Amino acid sequence: MRTLDSQTAHQISVLGEEAYRSRIPSREKEEHHGEYVAIDTDGGRYAFGKTFGEAVAALSQGRPVALPFVRLVGMTMRLRHA
């Protein structure tokens, strides 16, 4: 099982943002604007949900994901490091 240290969190956010930009079609982003998307950064699978929990649960059906990347669809992300 993976643990979430700052290096792992940074890696997941970078890979997740990259997958969000390159793997999810624009039409799906438009259709799910304002919802959450959970992305498996290891396998590339993703799922949408109206809540954070719904998106993670939908992604985890059939094959659990230890540390998914989750973000709001269509919202600008600004990451700050402490």
Contacts in CASP RR format, 6 or more apart in sequence:
PFRMAT RR
TARGET T0000
AUTHOR 0000-0000-0000
METHOD contacts of the structure
MODEL  1
MRTLDSQTAHQISVLGEEAYRSRIPSREKEEHHGEYVAIDTDGGRYAFGK
TFGEAVAALSQGRPVALPFVRLVGMTMRLRHA
1 66 0 8 1.000
2 8 0 8 1.000
2 66 0 8 1.000
2 67 0 8 1.000
4 67 0 8 1.000
8 67 0 8 1.000
10 81 0 8 1.000
11 41 0 8 1.000
12 41 0 8 1.000
12 67 0 8 1.000
12 69 0 8 1.000
13 69 0 8 1.000
13 79 0 8 1.000
15 41 0 8 1.000
15 69 0 8 1.000
16 39 0 8 1.000
16 41 0 8 1.000
16 69 0 8 1.000
16 71 0 8 1.000
17 69 0 8 1.000
17 71 0 8 1.000
17 77 0 8 1.000
19 39 0 8 1.000
19 41 0 8 1.000
19 44 0 8 1.000
19 46 0 8 1.000
19 69 0 8 1.000
20 37 0 8 1.000
20 39 0 8 1.000
20 69 0 8 1.000
20 71 0 8 1.000
23 39 0 8 1.000
23 44 0 8 1.000
23 46 0 8 1.000
24 37 0 8 1.000
24 46 0 8 1.000
28 48 0 8 1.000
29 73 0 8 1.000
29 74 0 8 1.000
32 48 0 8 1.000
32 49 0 8 1.000
32 73 0 8 1.000
33 73 0 8 1.000
33 74 0 8 1.000
34 72 0 8 1.000
34 73 0 8 1.000
34 74 0 8 1.000
34 75 0 8 1.000
35 48 0 8 1.000
35 49 0 8 1.000
35 50 0 8 1.000
35 55 0 8 1.000
35 72 0 8 1.000
35 73 0 8 1.000
36 48 0 8 1.000
36 49 0 8 1.000
36 50 0 8 1.000
36 51 0 8 1.000
36 52 0 8 1.000
36 53 0 8 1.000
36 54 0 8 1.000
36 55 0 8 1.000
36 70 0 8 1.000
36 71 0 8 1.000
36 72 0 8 1.000
36 73 0 8 1.000
37 46 0 8 1.000
37 47 0 8 1.000
37 48 0 8 1.000
37 49 0 8 1.000
37 55 0 8 1.000
37 70 0 8 1.000
37 71 0 8 1.000
37 72 0 8 1.000
37 73 0 8 1.000
38 46 0 8 1.000
38 47 0 8 1.000
38 48 0 8 1.000
38 49 0 8 1.000
38 55 0 8 1.000
38 56 0 8 1.000
38 58 0 8 1.000
38 59 0 8 1.000
38 65 0 8 1.000
38 68 0 8 1.000
38 69 0 8 1.000
38 70 0 8 1.000
39 45 0 8 1.000
39 46 0 8 1.000
39 59 0 8 1.000
39 68 0 8 1.000
39 69 0 8 1.000
39 70 0 8 1.000
40 46 0 8 1.000
40 59 0 8 1.000
40 65 0 8 1.000
40 68 0 8 1.000
41 67 0 8 1.000
41 68 0 8 1.000
41 69 0 8 1.000
42 65 0 8 1.000
45 59 0 8 1.000
45 63 0 8 1.000
45 65 0 8 1.000
46 59 0 8 1.000
47 55 0 8 1.000
47 58 0 8 1.000
47 59 0 8 1.000
47 61 0 8 1.000
48 55 0 8 1.000
48 58 0 8 1.000
48 73 0 8 1.000
49 55 0 8 1.000
49 58 0 8 1.000
52 70 0 8 1.000
55 70 0 8 1.000
56 65 0 8 1.000
56 68 0 8 1.000
56 70 0 8 1.000
59 65 0 8 1.000
59 68 0 8 1.000
60 68 0 8 1.000
71 77 0 8 1.000
END
